[in-house]
């Protein structure tokens, strides 16, 4: 899967690993609550733009699809974001 940089249109290259040091979880679903959900975060892979040097974290498509389903469910259930 190829990505174009949203800032300059350059070619982006996905990082070999999704985390380096402590920079691992960038996002947690706001609809998650309760102790059962503790420790779960959404992991993103950093992509580097070879043209302008921007590094942007992206969530993999399969995980994103699951989050979309949860998001729609939460919104349909009246969750306010
Ligand atoms: Zn760029």
PDB file of the backbone (N, CA, C, O) and the ligand in Angstrom, with CONECT records:
HET     ZN  A 101       1
ATOM      1  N   UNK A   1       0.851  -1.195   0.000  1.00  0.00           N
ATOM      2  CA  UNK A   1       0.000   0.000   0.000  1.00  0.00           C
ATOM      3  C   UNK A   1       0.889   1.249   0.000  1.00  0.00           C
ATOM      4  O   UNK A   1       1.791   1.376   0.829  1.00  0.00           O
ATOM      5  N   UNK A   2       0.632   2.150  -0.917  1.00  0.00           N
ATOM      6  CA  UNK A   2       1.426   3.365  -0.995  1.00  0.00           C
ATOM      7  C   UNK A   2       0.667   4.554  -0.443  1.00  0.00           C
ATOM      8  O   UNK A   2      -0.558   4.634  -0.534  1.00  0.00           O
ATOM      9  N   UNK A   3       1.418   5.468   0.128  1.00  0.00           N
ATOM     10  CA  UNK A   3       0.808   6.695   0.634  1.00  0.00           C
ATOM     11  C   UNK A   3       1.523   7.896   0.043  1.00  0.00           C
ATOM     12  O   UNK A   3       2.737   7.891  -0.160  1.00  0.00           O
ATOM     13  N   UNK A   4       0.725   8.931  -0.228  1.00  0.00           N
ATOM     14  CA  UNK A   4       1.294  10.209  -0.648  1.00  0.00           C
ATOM     15  C   UNK A   4       1.227  11.155   0.538  1.00  0.00           C
ATOM     16  O   UNK A   4       0.266  11.142   1.307  1.00  0.00           O
ATOM     17  N   UNK A   5       2.249  11.968   0.675  1.00  0.00           N
ATOM     18  CA  UNK A   5       2.286  12.941   1.766  1.00  0.00           C
ATOM     19  C   UNK A   5       1.142  13.945   1.599  1.00  0.00           C
ATOM     20  O   UNK A   5       1.002  14.554   0.538  1.00  0.00           O
ATOM     21  N   UNK A   6       0.314  14.121   2.654  1.00  0.00           N
ATOM     22  CA  UNK A   6      -0.798  15.072   2.557  1.00  0.00           C
ATOM     23  C   UNK A   6      -0.331  16.531   2.538  1.00  0.00           C
ATOM     24  O   UNK A   6      -1.110  17.434   2.234  1.00  0.00           O
ATOM     25  N   UNK A   7       0.931  16.750   2.862  1.00  0.00           N
ATOM     26  CA  UNK A   7       1.451  18.115   2.904  1.00  0.00           C
ATOM     27  C   UNK A   7       2.060  18.546   1.565  1.00  0.00           C
ATOM     28  O   UNK A   7       1.867  19.675   1.115  1.00  0.00           O
ATOM     29  N   UNK A   8       2.794  17.628   0.941  1.00  0.00           N
ATOM     30  CA  UNK A   8       3.496  18.016  -0.285  1.00  0.00           C
ATOM     31  C   UNK A   8       3.284  17.052  -1.441  1.00  0.00           C
ATOM     32  O   UNK A   8       3.709  17.334  -2.561  1.00  0.00           O
ATOM     33  N   UNK A   9       2.638  15.922  -1.193  1.00  0.00           N
ATOM     34  CA  UNK A   9       2.398  14.970  -2.271  1.00  0.00           C
ATOM     35  C   UNK A   9       3.557  14.027  -2.534  1.00  0.00           C
ATOM     36  O   UNK A   9       3.523  13.246  -3.484  1.00  0.00           O
ATOM     37  N   UNK A  10       4.590  14.096  -1.689  1.00  0.00           N
ATOM     38  CA  UNK A  10       5.765  13.246  -1.866  1.00  0.00           C
ATOM     39  C   UNK A  10       5.488  11.787  -1.519  1.00  0.00           C
ATOM     40  O   UNK A  10       4.450  11.448  -0.950  1.00  0.00           O
ATOM     41  N   UNK A  11       6.430  10.948  -1.872  1.00  0.00           N
ATOM     42  CA  UNK A  11       6.298   9.519  -1.597  1.00  0.00           C
ATOM     43  C   UNK A  11       6.626   9.233  -0.134  1.00  0.00           C
ATOM     44  O   UNK A  11       7.613   9.738   0.401  1.00  0.00           O
ATOM     45  N   UNK A  12       5.787   8.417   0.508  1.00  0.00           N
ATOM     46  CA  UNK A  12       5.997   8.111   1.923  1.00  0.00           C
ATOM     47  C   UNK A  12       6.432   6.666   2.110  1.00  0.00           C
ATOM     48  O   UNK A  12       5.995   5.772   1.385  1.00  0.00           O
ATOM     49  N   UNK A  13       7.298   6.452   3.092  1.00  0.00           N
ATOM     50  CA  UNK A  13       7.807   5.113   3.377  1.00  0.00           C
ATOM     51  C   UNK A  13       7.454   4.747   4.813  1.00  0.00           C
ATOM     52  O   UNK A  13       7.703   5.513   5.744  1.00  0.00           O
ATOM     53  N   UNK A  14       6.870   3.566   4.975  1.00  0.00           N
ATOM     54  CA  UNK A  14       6.428   3.100   6.281  1.00  0.00           C
ATOM     55  C   UNK A  14       7.617   2.638   7.122  1.00  0.00           C
ATOM     56  O   UNK A  14       8.549   2.010   6.620  1.00  0.00           O
ATOM     57  N   UNK A  15       7.560   2.964   8.409  1.00  0.00           N
ATOM     58  CA  UNK A  15       8.601   2.541   9.331  1.00  0.00           C
ATOM     59  C   UNK A  15       8.617   1.022   9.487  1.00  0.00           C
ATOM     60  O   UNK A  15       7.578   0.369   9.393  1.00  0.00           O
ATOM     61  N   UNK A  16       9.789   0.475   9.723  1.00  0.00           N
ATOM     62  CA  UNK A  16       9.925  -0.960   9.916  1.00  0.00           C
ATOM     63  C   UNK A  16       9.187  -1.403  11.185  1.00  0.00           C
ATOM     64  O   UNK A  16       8.615  -2.492  11.233  1.00  0.00           O
ATOM     65  N   UNK A  17       9.209  -0.552  12.201  1.00  0.00           N
ATOM     66  CA  UNK A  17       8.522  -0.879  13.448  1.00  0.00           C
ATOM     67  C   UNK A  17       7.511   0.204  13.773  1.00  0.00           C
ATOM     68  O   UNK A  17       7.593   1.328  13.277  1.00  0.00           O
ATOM     69  N   UNK A  18       6.560  -0.158  14.613  1.00  0.00           N
ATOM     70  CA  UNK A  18       5.512   0.799  14.940  1.00  0.00           C
ATOM     71  C   UNK A  18       5.851   1.637  16.160  1.00  0.00           C
ATOM     72  O   UNK A  18       5.160   2.609  16.463  1.00  0.00           O
ATOM     73  N   UNK A  19       6.908   1.264  16.856  1.00  0.00           N
ATOM     74  CA  UNK A  19       7.256   2.032  18.040  1.00  0.00           C
ATOM     75  C   UNK A  19       8.766   2.159  18.207  1.00  0.00           C
ATOM     76  O   UNK A  19       9.533   1.273  17.829  1.00  0.00           O
ATOM     77  N   UNK A  20       9.159   3.264  18.773  1.00  0.00           N
ATOM     78  CA  UNK A  20      10.553   3.483  19.133  1.00  0.00           C
ATOM     79  C   UNK A  20      10.532   4.131  20.501  1.00  0.00           C
ATOM     80  O   UNK A  20       9.963   5.209  20.676  1.00  0.00           O
ATOM     81  N   UNK A  21      11.145   3.486  21.460  1.00  0.00           N
ATOM     82  CA  UNK A  21      11.119   4.022  22.809  1.00  0.00           C
ATOM     83  C   UNK A  21       9.710   4.081  23.332  1.00  0.00           C
ATOM     84  O   UNK A  21       8.977   3.094  23.278  1.00  0.00           O
ATOM     85  N   UNK A  22       9.328   5.235  23.838  1.00  0.00           N
ATOM     86  CA  UNK A  22       8.012   5.357  24.457  1.00  0.00           C
ATOM     87  C   UNK A  22       6.960   5.920  23.503  1.00  0.00           C
ATOM     88  O   UNK A  22       5.778   5.976  23.843  1.00  0.00           O
ATOM     89  N   UNK A  23       7.380   6.330  22.330  1.00  0.00           N
ATOM     90  CA  UNK A  23       6.429   6.898  21.384  1.00  0.00           C
ATOM     91  C   UNK A  23       5.657   5.777  20.709  1.00  0.00           C
ATOM     92  O   UNK A  23       5.969   5.391  19.583  1.00  0.00           O
ATOM     93  N   UNK A  24       4.665   5.263  21.386  1.00  0.00           N
ATOM     94  CA  UNK A  24       3.963   4.093  20.894  1.00  0.00           C
ATOM     95  C   UNK A  24       2.489   4.333  20.656  1.00  0.00           C
ATOM     96  O   UNK A  24       1.986   4.141  19.549  1.00  0.00           O
ATOM     97  N   UNK A  25       1.797   4.758  21.712  1.00  0.00           N
ATOM     98  CA  UNK A  25       0.366   4.959  21.568  1.00  0.00           C
ATOM     99  C   UNK A  25       0.053   6.431  21.360  1.00  0.00           C
ATOM    100  O   UNK A  25       0.383   7.265  22.203  1.00  0.00           O
ATOM    101  N   UNK A  26      -0.567   6.744  20.269  1.00  0.00           N
ATOM    102  CA  UNK A  26      -0.905   8.133  19.998  1.00  0.00           C
ATOM    103  C   UNK A  26      -2.377   8.421  20.270  1.00  0.00           C
ATOM    104  O   UNK A  26      -2.776   9.576  20.420  1.00  0.00           O
ATOM    105  N   UNK A  27      -3.161   7.383  20.331  1.00  0.00           N
ATOM    106  CA  UNK A  27      -4.596   7.621  20.343  1.00  0.00           C
ATOM    107  C   UNK A  27      -5.319   6.523  21.112  1.00  0.00           C
ATOM    108  O   UNK A  27      -4.947   5.352  21.045  1.00  0.00           O
ATOM    109  N   UNK A  28      -6.354   6.917  21.841  1.00  0.00           N
ATOM    110  CA  UNK A  28      -7.212   5.939  22.514  1.00  0.00           C
ATOM    111  C   UNK A  28      -8.650   6.298  22.215  1.00  0.00           C
ATOM    112  O   UNK A  28      -9.014   7.473  22.154  1.00  0.00           O
ATOM    113  N   UNK A  29      -9.464   5.273  22.030  1.00  0.00           N
ATOM    114  CA  UNK A  29     -10.862   5.500  21.680  1.00  0.00           C
ATOM    115  C   UNK A  29     -11.584   6.183  22.840  1.00  0.00           C
ATOM    116  O   UNK A  29     -11.547   5.681  23.963  1.00  0.00           O
ATOM    117  N   UNK A  30     -12.243   7.325  22.587  1.00  0.00           N
ATOM    118  CA  UNK A  30     -12.934   8.043  23.658  1.00  0.00           C
ATOM    119  C   UNK A  30     -14.120   7.280  24.211  1.00  0.00           C
ATOM    120  O   UNK A  30     -14.560   7.551  25.328  1.00  0.00           O
ATOM    121  N   UNK A  31     -14.653   6.319  23.443  1.00  0.00           N
ATOM    122  CA  UNK A  31     -15.813   5.580  23.918  1.00  0.00           C
ATOM    123  C   UNK A  31     -15.421   4.421  24.835  1.00  0.00           C
ATOM    124  O   UNK A  31     -16.285   3.769  25.421  1.00  0.00           O
ATOM    125  N   UNK A  32     -14.123   4.170  24.956  1.00  0.00           N
ATOM    126  CA  UNK A  32     -13.682   3.118  25.876  1.00  0.00           C
ATOM    127  C   UNK A  32     -13.740   3.639  27.301  1.00  0.00           C
ATOM    128  O   UNK A  32     -13.261   4.734  27.595  1.00  0.00           O
ATOM    129  N   UNK A  33     -14.320   2.860  28.162  1.00  0.00           N
ATOM    130  CA  UNK A  33     -14.315   3.247  29.569  1.00  0.00           C
ATOM    131  C   UNK A  33     -14.332   2.009  30.454  1.00  0.00           C
ATOM    132  O   UNK A  33     -14.714   0.922  30.021  1.00  0.00           O
ATOM    133  N   UNK A  34     -13.911   2.194  31.704  1.00  0.00           N
ATOM    134  CA  UNK A  34     -13.885   1.069  32.623  1.00  0.00           C
ATOM    135  C   UNK A  34     -12.532   0.399  32.687  1.00  0.00           C
ATOM    136  O   UNK A  34     -11.716   0.530  31.775  1.00  0.00           O
ATOM    137  N   UNK A  35     -12.304  -0.314  33.759  1.00  0.00           N
ATOM    138  CA  UNK A  35     -11.007  -0.936  33.996  1.00  0.00           C
ATOM    139  C   UNK A  35     -10.668  -1.998  32.956  1.00  0.00           C
ATOM    140  O   UNK A  35      -9.498  -2.230  32.655  1.00  0.00           O
ATOM    141  N   UNK A  36     -11.681  -2.630  32.417  1.00  0.00           N
ATOM    142  CA  UNK A  36     -11.451  -3.706  31.456  1.00  0.00           C
ATOM    143  C   UNK A  36     -10.705  -3.217  30.220  1.00  0.00           C
ATOM    144  O   UNK A  36     -10.031  -3.992  29.542  1.00  0.00           O
ATOM    145  N   UNK A  37     -10.831  -1.933  29.935  1.00  0.00           N
ATOM    146  CA  UNK A  37     -10.224  -1.403  28.720  1.00  0.00           C
ATOM    147  C   UNK A  37      -8.838  -0.811  28.960  1.00  0.00           C
ATOM    148  O   UNK A  37      -8.157  -0.401  28.020  1.00  0.00           O
ATOM    149  N   UNK A  38      -8.432  -0.772  30.213  1.00  0.00           N
ATOM    150  CA  UNK A  38      -7.135  -0.168  30.521  1.00  0.00           C
ATOM    151  C   UNK A  38      -6.007  -0.895  29.800  1.00  0.00           C
ATOM    152  O   UNK A  38      -6.025  -2.117  29.654  1.00  0.00           O
ATOM    153  N   UNK A  39      -5.043  -0.128  29.361  1.00  0.00           N
ATOM    154  CA  UNK A  39      -3.887  -0.724  28.720  1.00  0.00           C
ATOM    155  C   UNK A  39      -4.037  -0.874  27.228  1.00  0.00           C
ATOM    156  O   UNK A  39      -3.071  -1.203  26.540  1.00  0.00           O
ATOM    157  N   UNK A  40      -5.211  -0.643  26.719  1.00  0.00           N
ATOM    158  CA  UNK A  40      -5.403  -0.778  25.287  1.00  0.00           C
ATOM    159  C   UNK A  40      -5.285   0.578  24.609  1.00  0.00           C
ATOM    160  O   UNK A  40      -5.962   1.537  24.980  1.00  0.00           O
ATOM    161  N   UNK A  41      -4.452   0.638  23.652  1.00  0.00           N
ATOM    162  CA  UNK A  41      -4.307   1.860  22.885  1.00  0.00           C
ATOM    163  C   UNK A  41      -4.209   1.513  21.426  1.00  0.00           C
ATOM    164  O   UNK A  41      -4.006   0.356  21.059  1.00  0.00           O
ATOM    165  N   UNK A  42      -4.351   2.508  20.608  1.00  0.00           N
ATOM    166  CA  UNK A  42      -4.289   2.280  19.162  1.00  0.00           C
ATOM    167  C   UNK A  42      -2.874   2.561  18.677  1.00  0.00           C
ATOM    168  O   UNK A  42      -2.348   3.660  18.853  1.00  0.00           O
ATOM    169  N   UNK A  43      -2.277   1.566  18.075  1.00  0.00           N
ATOM    170  CA  UNK A  43      -0.911   1.724  17.610  1.00  0.00           C
ATOM    171  C   UNK A  43      -0.877   2.178  16.154  1.00  0.00           C
ATOM    172  O   UNK A  43      -1.625   1.693  15.305  1.00  0.00           O
ATOM    173  N   UNK A  44       0.011   3.118  15.904  1.00  0.00           N
ATOM    174  CA  UNK A  44       0.153   3.639  14.552  1.00  0.00           C
ATOM    175  C   UNK A  44       1.587   3.470  14.083  1.00  0.00           C
ATOM    176  O   UNK A  44       2.527   3.531  14.875  1.00  0.00           O
ATOM    177  N   UNK A  45       1.736   3.260  12.797  1.00  0.00           N
ATOM    178  CA  UNK A  45       3.069   3.171  12.219  1.00  0.00           C
ATOM    179  C   UNK A  45       3.459   4.537  11.659  1.00  0.00           C
ATOM    180  O   UNK A  45       2.688   5.156  10.925  1.00  0.00           O
ATOM    181  N   UNK A  46       4.667   5.007  12.012  1.00  0.00           N
ATOM    182  CA  UNK A  46       5.125   6.272  11.444  1.00  0.00           C
ATOM    183  C   UNK A  46       5.523   6.092   9.978  1.00  0.00           C
ATOM    184  O   UNK A  46       6.160   5.103   9.612  1.00  0.00           O
ATOM    185  N   UNK A  47       5.144   7.047   9.163  1.00  0.00           N
ATOM    186  CA  UNK A  47       5.552   7.079   7.751  1.00  0.00           C
ATOM    187  C   UNK A  47       6.371   8.349   7.547  1.00  0.00           C
ATOM    188  O   UNK A  47       6.027   9.418   8.051  1.00  0.00           O
ATOM    189  N   UNK A  48       7.455   8.209   6.802  1.00  0.00           N
ATOM    190  CA  UNK A  48       8.313   9.357   6.522  1.00  0.00           C
ATOM    191  C   UNK A  48       8.147   9.797   5.076  1.00  0.00           C
ATOM    192  O   UNK A  48       8.196   8.985   4.152  1.00  0.00           O
ATOM    193  N   UNK A  49       7.949  11.096   4.900  1.00  0.00           N
ATOM    194  CA  UNK A  49       7.878  11.635   3.541  1.00  0.00           C
ATOM    195  C   UNK A  49       9.300  11.883   3.054  1.00  0.00           C
ATOM    196  O   UNK A  49      10.070  12.606   3.688  1.00  0.00           O
ATOM    197  N   UNK A  50       9.636  11.277   1.925  1.00  0.00           N
ATOM    198  CA  UNK A  50      10.993  11.398   1.395  1.00  0.00           C
ATOM    199  C   UNK A  50      11.238  12.752   0.732  1.00  0.00           C
ATOM    200  O   UNK A  50      12.375  13.085   0.397  1.00  0.00           O
ATOM    201  N   UNK A  51      10.183  13.525   0.547  1.00  0.00           N
ATOM    202  CA  UNK A  51      10.340  14.823  -0.109  1.00  0.00           C
ATOM    203  C   UNK A  51      10.494  15.955   0.908  1.00  0.00           C
ATOM    204  O   UNK A  51      11.429  16.751   0.819  1.00  0.00           O
ATOM    205  N   UNK A  52       9.571  16.025   1.878  1.00  0.00           N
ATOM    206  CA  UNK A  52       9.619  17.157   2.816  1.00  0.00           C
ATOM    207  C   UNK A  52      10.062  16.765   4.221  1.00  0.00           C
ATOM    208  O   UNK A  52      10.317  17.633   5.057  1.00  0.00           O
ATOM    209  N   UNK A  53      10.156  15.461   4.487  1.00  0.00           N
ATOM    210  CA  UNK A  53      10.670  15.041   5.791  1.00  0.00           C
ATOM    211  C   UNK A  53       9.641  14.922   6.887  1.00  0.00           C
ATOM    212  O   UNK A  53       9.997  14.643   8.032  1.00  0.00           O
ATOM    213  N   UNK A  54       8.375  15.123   6.574  1.00  0.00           N
ATOM    214  CA  UNK A  54       7.338  14.993   7.599  1.00  0.00           C
ATOM    215  C   UNK A  54       7.191  13.539   8.009  1.00  0.00           C
ATOM    216  O   UNK A  54       7.268  12.639   7.173  1.00  0.00           O
ATOM    217  N   UNK A  55       6.977  13.310   9.310  1.00  0.00           N
ATOM    218  CA  UNK A  55       6.698  11.964   9.808  1.00  0.00           C
ATOM    219  C   UNK A  55       5.272  11.963  10.328  1.00  0.00           C
ATOM    220  O   UNK A  55       4.918  12.738  11.217  1.00  0.00           O
ATOM    221  N   UNK A  56       4.464  11.087   9.763  1.00  0.00           N
ATOM    222  CA  UNK A  56       3.052  11.048  10.123  1.00  0.00           C
ATOM    223  C   UNK A  56       2.668   9.631  10.535  1.00  0.00           C
ATOM    224  O   UNK A  56       2.912   8.681   9.791  1.00  0.00           O
ATOM    225  N   UNK A  57       2.062   9.483  11.728  1.00  0.00           N
ATOM    226  CA  UNK A  57       1.639   8.147  12.139  1.00  0.00           C
ATOM    227  C   UNK A  57       0.296   7.770  11.522  1.00  0.00           C
ATOM    228  O   UNK A  57      -0.661   8.544  11.563  1.00  0.00           O
ATOM    229  N   UNK A  58       0.242   6.567  10.949  1.00  0.00           N
ATOM    230  CA  UNK A  58      -1.001   6.064  10.366  1.00  0.00           C
ATOM    231  C   UNK A  58      -1.376   4.739  11.024  1.00  0.00           C
ATOM    232  O   UNK A  58      -0.512   3.907  11.301  1.00  0.00           O
ATOM    233  N   UNK A  59      -2.662   4.553  11.268  1.00  0.00           N
ATOM    234  CA  UNK A  59      -3.175   3.286  11.785  1.00  0.00           C
ATOM    235  C   UNK A  59      -3.402   2.357  10.594  1.00  0.00           C
ATOM    236  O   UNK A  59      -3.919   2.771   9.556  1.00  0.00           O
ATOM    237  N   UNK A  60      -3.010   1.104  10.760  1.00  0.00           N
ATOM    238  CA  UNK A  60      -3.185   0.127   9.677  1.00  0.00           C
ATOM    239  C   UNK A  60      -4.661  -0.016   9.307  1.00  0.00           C
ATOM    240  O   UNK A  60      -5.556   0.166  10.133  1.00  0.00           O
ATOM    241  N   UNK A  61      -4.879  -0.348   8.042  1.00  0.00           N
ATOM    242  CA  UNK A  61      -6.237  -0.362   7.501  1.00  0.00           C
ATOM    243  C   UNK A  61      -7.169  -1.354   8.196  1.00  0.00           C
ATOM    244  O   UNK A  61      -8.342  -1.051   8.412  1.00  0.00           O
ATOM    245  N   UNK A  62      -6.655  -2.541   8.550  1.00  0.00           N
ATOM    246  CA  UNK A  62      -7.529  -3.536   9.190  1.00  0.00           C
ATOM    247  C   UNK A  62      -7.975  -3.083  10.574  1.00  0.00           C
ATOM    248  O   UNK A  62      -9.124  -3.284  10.967  1.00  0.00           O
ATOM    249  N   UNK A  63      -7.042  -2.462  11.311  1.00  0.00           N
ATOM    250  CA  UNK A  63      -7.396  -1.940  12.629  1.00  0.00           C
ATOM    251  C   UNK A  63      -8.331  -0.745  12.484  1.00  0.00           C
ATOM    252  O   UNK A  63      -9.270  -0.584  13.263  1.00  0.00           O
ATOM    253  N   UNK A  64      -8.068   0.087  11.487  1.00  0.00           N
ATOM    254  CA  UNK A  64      -8.908   1.254  11.250  1.00  0.00           C
ATOM    255  C   UNK A  64     -10.346   0.835  10.947  1.00  0.00           C
ATOM    256  O   UNK A  64     -11.299   1.490  11.370  1.00  0.00           O
ATOM    257  N   UNK A  65     -10.486  -0.259  10.212  1.00  0.00           N
ATOM    258  CA  UNK A  65     -11.825  -0.748   9.877  1.00  0.00           C
ATOM    259  C   UNK A  65     -12.586  -1.153  11.139  1.00  0.00           C
ATOM    260  O   UNK A  65     -13.781  -0.882  11.260  1.00  0.00           O
ATOM    261  N   UNK A  66     -11.892  -1.803  12.083  1.00  0.00           N
ATOM    262  CA  UNK A  66     -12.521  -2.183  13.356  1.00  0.00           C
ATOM    263  C   UNK A  66     -12.925  -0.939  14.143  1.00  0.00           C
ATOM    264  O   UNK A  66     -13.996  -0.891  14.748  1.00  0.00           O
ATOM    265  N   UNK A  67     -12.049   0.064  14.124  1.00  0.00           N
ATOM    266  CA  UNK A  67     -12.339   1.298  14.852  1.00  0.00           C
ATOM    267  C   UNK A  67     -13.527   2.033  14.239  1.00  0.00           C
ATOM    268  O   UNK A  67     -14.317   2.654  14.949  1.00  0.00           O
ATOM    269  N   UNK A  68     -13.646   1.957  12.916  1.00  0.00           N
ATOM    270  CA  UNK A  68     -14.790   2.586  12.240  1.00  0.00           C
ATOM    271  C   UNK A  68     -16.094   1.945  12.707  1.00  0.00           C
ATOM    272  O   UNK A  68     -17.084   2.637  12.944  1.00  0.00           O
ATOM    273  N   UNK A  69     -16.087   0.626  12.835  1.00  0.00           N
ATOM    274  CA  UNK A  69     -17.274  -0.097  13.289  1.00  0.00           C
ATOM    275  C   UNK A  69     -17.635   0.330  14.720  1.00  0.00           C
ATOM    276  O   UNK A  69     -18.797   0.604  15.017  1.00  0.00           O
ATOM    277  N   UNK A  70     -16.620   0.382  15.605  1.00  0.00           N
ATOM    278  CA  UNK A  70     -16.849   0.801  16.988  1.00  0.00           C
ATOM    279  C   UNK A  70     -17.345   2.242  17.040  1.00  0.00           C
ATOM    280  O   UNK A  70     -18.232   2.585  17.821  1.00  0.00           O
ATOM    281  N   UNK A  71     -16.753   3.069  16.195  1.00  0.00           N
ATOM    282  CA  UNK A  71     -17.114   4.485  16.154  1.00  0.00           C
ATOM    283  C   UNK A  71     -18.579   4.671  15.752  1.00  0.00           C
ATOM    284  O   UNK A  71     -19.316   5.440  16.369  1.00  0.00           O
ATOM    285  N   UNK A  72     -18.980   3.952  14.708  1.00  0.00           N
ATOM    286  CA  UNK A  72     -20.364   4.064  14.245  1.00  0.00           C
ATOM    287  C   UNK A  72     -21.333   3.559  15.315  1.00  0.00           C
ATOM    288  O   UNK A  72     -22.415   4.113  15.510  1.00  0.00           O
ATOM    289  N   UNK A  73     -20.917   2.493  16.001  1.00  0.00           N
ATOM    290  CA  UNK A  73     -21.751   1.935  17.062  1.00  0.00           C
ATOM    291  C   UNK A  73     -21.905   2.945  18.207  1.00  0.00           C
ATOM    292  O   UNK A  73     -23.003   3.165  18.718  1.00  0.00           O
ATOM    293  N   UNK A  74     -20.788   3.544  18.591  1.00  0.00           N
ATOM    294  CA  UNK A  74     -20.805   4.526  19.681  1.00  0.00           C
ATOM    295  C   UNK A  74     -21.652   5.739  19.300  1.00  0.00           C
ATOM    296  O   UNK A  74     -22.411   6.258  20.119  1.00  0.00           O
ATOM    297  N   UNK A  75     -21.516   6.184  18.053  1.00  0.00           N
ATOM    298  CA  UNK A  75     -22.276   7.354  17.606  1.00  0.00           C
ATOM    299  C   UNK A  75     -23.768   7.041  17.553  1.00  0.00           C
ATOM    300  O   UNK A  75     -24.606   7.851  17.950  1.00  0.00           O
ATOM    301  N   UNK A  76     -24.080   5.836  17.048  1.00  0.00           N
ATOM    302  CA  UNK A  76     -25.485   5.424  16.985  1.00  0.00           C
ATOM    303  C   UNK A  76     -26.073   5.296  18.385  1.00  0.00           C
ATOM    304  O   UNK A  76     -27.273   5.490  18.582  1.00  0.00           O
ATOM    305  N   UNK A  77     -25.218   4.967  19.363  1.00  0.00           N
ATOM    306  CA  UNK A  77     -25.654   4.810  20.747  1.00  0.00           C
ATOM    307  C   UNK A  77     -25.753   6.129  21.490  1.00  0.00           C
ATOM    308  O   UNK A  77     -26.069   6.151  22.680  1.00  0.00           O
ATOM    309  N   UNK A  78     -25.486   7.223  20.802  1.00  0.00           N
ATOM    310  CA  UNK A  78     -25.631   8.535  21.404  1.00  0.00           C
ATOM    311  C   UNK A  78     -24.375   9.064  22.084  1.00  0.00           C
ATOM    312  O   UNK A  78     -24.438  10.064  22.799  1.00  0.00           O
ATOM    313  N   UNK A  79     -23.224   8.406  21.870  1.00  0.00           N
ATOM    314  CA  UNK A  79     -21.980   8.899  22.462  1.00  0.00           C
ATOM    315  C   UNK A  79     -21.629  10.259  21.876  1.00  0.00           C
ATOM    316  O   UNK A  79     -21.685  10.464  20.663  1.00  0.00           O
ATOM    317  N   UNK A  80     -21.264  11.193  22.768  1.00  0.00           N
ATOM    318  CA  UNK A  80     -20.909  12.531  22.296  1.00  0.00           C
ATOM    319  C   UNK A  80     -19.394  12.667  22.258  1.00  0.00           C
ATOM    320  O   UNK A  80     -18.732  12.480  23.279  1.00  0.00           O
ATOM    321  N   UNK A  81     -18.847  12.984  21.116  1.00  0.00           N
ATOM    322  CA  UNK A  81     -17.401  13.068  20.952  1.00  0.00           C
ATOM    323  C   UNK A  81     -16.867  14.450  21.271  1.00  0.00           C
ATOM    324  O   UNK A  81     -15.661  14.681  21.180  1.00  0.00           O
TER     325      UNK A  81
HETATM  326 ZN    ZN A 101       5.867  15.706   2.259  1.00  0.00          ZN
END
